[in-house]
Amino acid sequence: MEKVVERIPGWALCYIVNGDRDSITDEEIQMVDDFYESYRKGGMEIQGIYPVHDDDENFEAYFSHCPAFGLPCDVVDCDVMYIISNDAKA
C-alpha cells in the first residue's frame, strides 16, 4: 500500500470519512467522486483517506489556494492510502 498527503477540503470530510451527503451539494459530491476517479484513471485504487492528526489526536485546518479539488478553501492534510491496480501493473 502506498501513501500520499493531499490537501482535502474541509467541507468534504463528512462525506469522505462518514459517507454523510446531507451537508454538501450534488456538485460537491461530484467533485469528491471525480477525485476518486482521477486516481482510478492513474491506475490507483484509493483504500482510505484519513486526516493527519497531531500527538493529541487533533488535526489542523488551514486555507489553501490549491486544494486537491474544488475552489480555494480551508483544507486538512490527509493521508490518501492507495494501491496500484492490477491493470496498471501489467
HELIX and SHEET records of a PDB file:
HELIX    1   1 GLY A   10  ALA A   12  5                                   3    
HELIX    2   2 LEU A   13  ASN A   18  1                                   6    
HELIX    3   3 ASP A   26  LYS A   41  1                                  16    
HELIX    4   4 ASN A   86  LYS A   89  1                                   4    
SHEET    1   A 3 GLU A   2  PRO A   9  0                                        
SHEET    2   A 3 CYS A  73  ILE A  84 -1                                        
SHEET    3   A 3 MET A  44  PRO A  51 -1                                        
SHEET    1   B 3 GLU A   2  PRO A   9  0                                        
SHEET    2   B 3 CYS A  73  ILE A  84 -1                                        
SHEET    3   B 3 ALA A  61  SER A  64 -1                                        
END                                                                             
